[in-house]
Amino acid sequence: LENVEIKNIAAMDFYKGTLAGKEVVVVKCGIGKVNAAICAQILVSVFGVSALVNTGVAGSLNNDINICDIVVSTSALEHDMDVTPLGYAKGVIPEFKADENLIKLAKDSAEEAGLDVKIFEGKVVSGDRFIGTHEAKVYLRDTFNGDCAEMEGASIAHTAYLNKTPYVVIRAISDKADGGAQMDYPTFEKKAAEHCAKLVEEFIVEL
């Protein structure tokens, strides 16, 4: 980043500057849906961003998607929204569709970045829970047809929807969201994050 200004809001540091000649705001939202939604709303309300791009790591729910591969969201859904005792279906809040132009740009940027991994389009499912058992993985895959699981993307998508702001979630796979997740995550998290960073840098260049 060049010409950086740092503003601390809600215990988050927002880095505003220019990257590849574009005005951007970069921030680490922290873990979980509440942190992510607050962060996204600040980006819209305070900084007036024209799009939200969320990146990070996720667990794979799709057997075709392996560790270090990248998932570009077609949509996002909150899997832990459950009011079935009141007669509603699980995940009663709908899927939030990602912006098609941003999806294409993310996929093209992954190719331009020269990452030696596979790129998938898929559904991101989010909840305030680390998915680390085979049973939980099967449940999310079979119930919601999810492709990867994490803890922030859908709340950012929800915020984007309410503010009529285009969004896309880009996630590198750090683990298989099963019985080995606790061992795989610390091993592959750094590598997956590096892939995301390279992709997003190229994304900004191509934007």
C-alpha positions as CSV (number, residue, x, y, z in Angstrom):
1,L,0.0,0.0,0.0
2,E,1.1,3.6,-0.7
3,N,-0.1,6.8,0.9
4,V,-1.4,4.9,3.9
5,E,-3.8,6.3,6.5
6,I,-4.8,4.2,9.5
7,K,-8.0,4.6,11.2
8,N,-9.0,2.5,14.3
9,I,-12.8,1.9,14.5
10,A,-14.4,-0.8,16.7
11,A,-11.0,-2.1,17.7
12,M,-10.1,-2.8,14.1
13,D,-7.3,-1.0,12.1
14,F,-8.5,0.1,8.7
15,Y,-5.6,0.8,6.3
16,K,-6.7,3.2,3.6
17,G,-4.3,3.8,0.7
18,T,-3.6,3.0,-3.0
19,L,-2.6,-0.3,-4.4
20,A,-1.8,-0.7,-8.1
21,G,-3.3,2.8,-8.6
22,K,-6.6,1.9,-7.0
23,E,-8.0,3.3,-3.7
24,V,-8.5,0.4,-1.3
25,V,-9.2,-0.2,2.4
26,V,-7.6,-3.2,3.9
27,V,-8.6,-4.6,7.3
28,K,-8.5,-7.8,9.4
29,C,-12.0,-8.3,10.7
30,G,-11.2,-11.0,13.2
31,I,-13.0,-14.3,13.8
32,G,-16.7,-14.9,13.6
33,K,-19.9,-13.5,12.0
34,V,-20.3,-10.5,14.4
35,N,-16.8,-9.2,13.8
36,A,-17.2,-9.7,10.1
37,A,-20.6,-8.0,9.8
38,I,-19.5,-4.9,11.9
39,C,-16.3,-4.6,9.8
40,A,-18.2,-4.8,6.5
41,Q,-20.7,-2.2,7.6
42,I,-17.9,0.2,8.6
43,L,-16.3,-0.3,5.2
44,V,-19.6,0.7,3.6
45,S,-20.8,3.4,5.9
46,V,-17.5,5.1,6.8
47,F,-15.3,4.5,3.8
48,G,-18.0,4.2,1.1
49,V,-16.4,1.3,-0.6
50,S,-17.8,0.2,-4.0
51,A,-17.3,-3.5,-3.4
52,L,-16.4,-5.9,-0.6
53,V,-13.8,-8.6,-1.2
54,N,-13.4,-11.1,1.7
55,T,-10.5,-13.5,1.7
56,G,-9.1,-16.1,4.1
57,V,-9.0,-19.8,4.7
58,A,-11.7,-22.4,4.9
59,G,-12.4,-26.1,5.3
60,S,-13.4,-28.1,2.3
61,L,-16.8,-29.8,2.2
62,N,-16.4,-31.0,-1.4
63,N,-14.2,-34.1,-1.9
64,D,-13.0,-32.6,-5.2
65,I,-11.6,-29.5,-3.5
66,N,-8.3,-30.2,-1.8
67,I,-6.0,-28.4,0.6
68,C,-4.5,-25.2,-0.9
69,D,-7.1,-25.1,-3.7
70,I,-9.2,-21.9,-3.9
71,V,-12.9,-21.4,-3.8
72,V,-14.5,-18.3,-5.3
73,S,-18.0,-17.9,-3.9
74,T,-21.1,-18.1,-6.1
75,S,-23.2,-17.6,-3.0
76,A,-22.9,-17.6,0.8
77,L,-25.3,-18.9,3.5
78,E,-25.4,-18.9,7.3
79,H,-25.5,-22.5,8.3
80,D,-26.1,-21.9,12.0
81,M,-29.3,-19.9,11.5
82,D,-31.8,-22.5,12.8
83,V,-35.4,-21.6,13.9
84,T,-36.9,-25.0,12.9
85,P,-38.9,-25.2,16.2
86,L,-41.0,-22.3,14.8
87,G,-41.7,-24.2,11.6
88,Y,-39.0,-22.7,9.4
89,A,-36.5,-24.6,7.3
90,K,-32.9,-24.6,8.4
91,G,-30.8,-21.7,7.2
92,V,-34.1,-19.7,6.8
93,I,-32.1,-16.6,5.8
94,P,-31.5,-17.1,2.1
95,E,-28.3,-17.6,0.1
96,F,-26.7,-14.3,-0.9
97,K,-25.5,-14.4,-4.5
98,A,-22.0,-13.0,-5.2
99,D,-21.4,-10.5,-7.9
100,E,-20.9,-12.2,-11.3
101,N,-18.3,-9.7,-12.5
102,L,-16.3,-10.0,-9.3
103,I,-16.5,-13.8,-9.5
104,K,-15.0,-13.7,-13.1
105,L,-12.4,-11.2,-12.1
106,A,-11.3,-13.4,-9.1
107,K,-11.0,-16.5,-11.3
108,D,-9.1,-14.6,-14.0
109,S,-6.8,-13.1,-11.3
110,A,-6.0,-16.6,-9.9
111,E,-4.8,-17.7,-13.3
112,E,-2.8,-14.5,-13.8
113,A,-1.2,-14.9,-10.4
114,G,0.2,-18.2,-11.6
115,L,-1.0,-20.2,-8.5
116,D,-0.3,-23.9,-8.9
117,V,-3.7,-24.9,-7.4
118,K,-7.1,-25.6,-8.7
119,I,-9.7,-22.8,-8.7
120,F,-13.4,-23.7,-8.0
121,E,-16.6,-21.7,-7.9
122,G,-18.8,-22.8,-5.0
123,K,-21.1,-22.1,-2.1
124,V,-19.6,-20.8,1.1
125,V,-21.4,-21.8,4.3
126,S,-20.6,-19.8,7.5
127,G,-21.2,-20.2,11.2
128,D,-19.7,-19.5,14.5
129,R,-18.2,-22.9,14.8
130,F,-15.0,-24.5,13.6
131,I,-16.0,-27.6,11.5
132,G,-13.7,-30.4,12.5
133,T,-15.6,-33.7,12.5
134,H,-16.7,-35.9,9.7
135,E,-20.3,-35.8,10.9
136,A,-20.5,-32.0,10.8
137,K,-18.9,-32.0,7.4
138,V,-21.5,-34.4,6.0
139,Y,-24.3,-32.4,7.6
140,L,-23.2,-29.1,5.9
141,R,-22.6,-30.8,2.6
142,D,-25.9,-32.7,2.5
143,T,-28.1,-30.1,4.1
144,F,-26.9,-27.0,2.4
145,N,-24.8,-28.3,-0.6
146,G,-21.9,-26.4,0.7
147,D,-18.4,-26.5,-0.9
148,C,-16.4,-24.9,1.9
149,A,-17.0,-23.9,5.5
150,E,-15.7,-20.9,7.4
151,M,-16.8,-18.3,10.0
152,E,-17.3,-14.9,8.3
153,G,-18.1,-14.9,4.6
154,A,-21.9,-15.2,4.8
155,S,-22.3,-12.4,7.3
156,I,-20.2,-10.1,5.0
157,A,-22.5,-11.3,2.1
158,H,-25.5,-10.5,4.2
159,T,-24.2,-7.0,5.0
160,A,-23.4,-6.5,1.3
161,Y,-26.9,-7.5,0.3
162,L,-28.5,-5.1,2.8
163,N,-26.4,-2.2,1.5
164,K,-26.8,-3.1,-2.2
165,T,-23.0,-3.5,-2.4
166,P,-21.4,-6.1,-4.7
167,Y,-19.2,-8.7,-2.9
168,V,-17.2,-11.9,-3.5
169,V,-15.6,-14.3,-1.0
170,I,-12.2,-15.9,-1.9
171,R,-11.1,-18.8,0.3
172,A,-8.1,-21.0,0.2
173,I,-8.5,-24.4,1.7
174,S,-6.5,-25.1,4.8
175,D,-8.1,-28.3,5.9
176,K,-10.7,-30.9,4.9
177,A,-13.2,-30.0,7.7
178,D,-13.1,-33.6,9.1
179,G,-11.3,-35.5,11.8
180,G,-7.9,-34.3,10.6
181,A,-8.8,-30.6,10.5
182,Q,-7.1,-29.7,13.8
183,M,-3.8,-31.1,12.5
184,D,-4.1,-29.8,8.9
185,Y,-5.2,-26.3,9.8
186,P,-2.0,-25.1,11.5
187,T,0.1,-26.9,8.9
188,F,-1.5,-25.4,5.8
189,E,-3.0,-22.1,7.0
190,K,0.1,-20.0,6.2
191,K,0.4,-21.5,2.7
192,A,-3.3,-21.1,2.0
193,A,-3.1,-17.5,3.2
194,E,-0.2,-16.7,0.9
195,H,-2.2,-18.0,-2.1
196,C,-5.1,-15.7,-1.1
197,A,-2.8,-12.7,-0.7
198,K,-1.3,-13.2,-4.2
199,L,-4.7,-13.6,-5.7
200,V,-6.1,-10.5,-4.2
201,E,-3.1,-8.4,-5.2
202,E,-3.6,-9.5,-8.8
203,F,-7.3,-8.9,-8.4
204,I,-6.7,-5.3,-7.5
205,V,-4.3,-4.9,-10.5
206,E,-7.0,-6.3,-12.8
207,L,-9.9,-4.4,-11.2
